[in-house]
Amino acid sequence: MVHSDTKDGKELTVPLKLLSAGLAGCTADIFTFPLDTAKVWLQVRGEGENTSSSKSGAIISSKQTPVIQRTVHSANAEPLLTKNKIPASETRFNAPKTTQAGAIKMSNVYKGLPLSLKGEKIPKLKGSAAKHYPRLVQPSLKRLGAQIRTGSNLASVAEIGRSKPGMFKTIFRGVQANGFLSLYGGLAAGLQRQVAFCAVRFGLYDSVKGFYQDLFPGSGEGKQIPQRIMAGTTTAVIAVSFFQPTEVVKIRMQAQTTKPKEERMYKNCRSAYRSIFQAGITEAWKGLSTNALRLGVVNVSELVTYDVVKELILDYKLLNDNPGCHFTSAFIAGFITTLVASPVDVVKTRYMNSQPGEYKGPLECAGKLMVREGFRAFYKGFVPAYLRLGSWNIVMFVSLEQYKIAFKKLL
């Protein structure tokens, strides 16, 4: 970035840098917003499932569920479970057959379960039950037993280990249910965010970097990486501190597009802003620390990587200072940024999209995410995140350089 600002002897003023960065951010967002929406859909998938707990800490369904107890059975008999009546509206699959005593045949409960479950070995059984148990490869009896003892809905029992749809299937289902425009749900909020965030974190980067280079002068031949990192972190914190509500509204507007229009909480950006500000400043700036951390990581990864890679390409004369150089630098910056920032991004998205009181803070959100869904959950939506960040970085930096060139011609 420093090359393009000084190579022709002209230096853009700070207002023009802010304007260039804001326009470039909006340009990139328009092209990549559907991928960003798909990423949010994947990241919030799983919210609302297994979130209610009993006093003992056991996971239960939010609806009133049947109380299920074990019954004594002989070694040759098929295991049975006694139950209360299950309303048809609360079951999402055909209810297992029952005996005259009102007991559920355990084999029918197990019959629909997938093969991918792992855990404890199944006890050896005789009779017709033995025909069904081999379909399970070491299922987790502890998890299943906990659901049975706490009265979880049998639908959740049958869904243990069921595979989740991937990126393309998630996009297809969302579009099929709510139309293609659902991919652009919250675009207005996204553009507001880009104007504010990009103008600050990209537009002020060169000025702040120069300040730190003067404050902590290093070797003239070095890349002064620490000063660049401090500059990227500083501009990110400034952007988040002033414009965090735009991020909260964007996330919520995107997340609700998975629902039918009549079930959505916010009709437009104005109603979303009104709702969060009515809930208080804390709700409007919800996830400030998490987003500051995430945006600091993203900003440093994007700007420092792009800055250094571009300088290396120009120093070694691999390419000239042209769109090809900008494309290559942005492509590398996008991959590194996605790899580093994805876990923080997932936690930020989950926390901002949560209802008041659901989590005490980002750390609790991260902890529950780890316990409930495992480490891989922190990389949910990685593919659309990379496609989005990679393409966003390419469009952003290439257009930023072109906007700078255009404004320099006006000087």
Secondary structure, DSSP 8 states (H G I E B T S, - for coil): -HHHHHTTS----HHHHHHHHHHHHHHHHHHHHHHHHHHHHHHHTTTTSS-EE-TT--EE-SS----EEE----TTS--EEEE----GGG-SS----B-TTSEEEHHHHHHT--S---SS------TTHHHHGGGSSS--HHHHHHHHHHT--HHHHHTTT-----HHHHHHHHHHHH-GGGGGTTHHHHHHHHHHHHHHHTTTHHHHHHHHHHHS---TTS--HHHHHHHHHHHHHHHHHHHHHHHHHHHHHHHGGGS-GGG-S-SSHHHHHHHHHHT-HHHHTTTHHHHHHHHHHHHIIIIIHHHHHHHHHHHTTSS-SSHHHHHHHHHHHHHHHHHHHHHHHHHHHHHHHS-TTS-SSHHHHHHHHHHHH-GGGGGTTHHHHHHHHHHHHHHHHHHHHHHHHHHHHH-
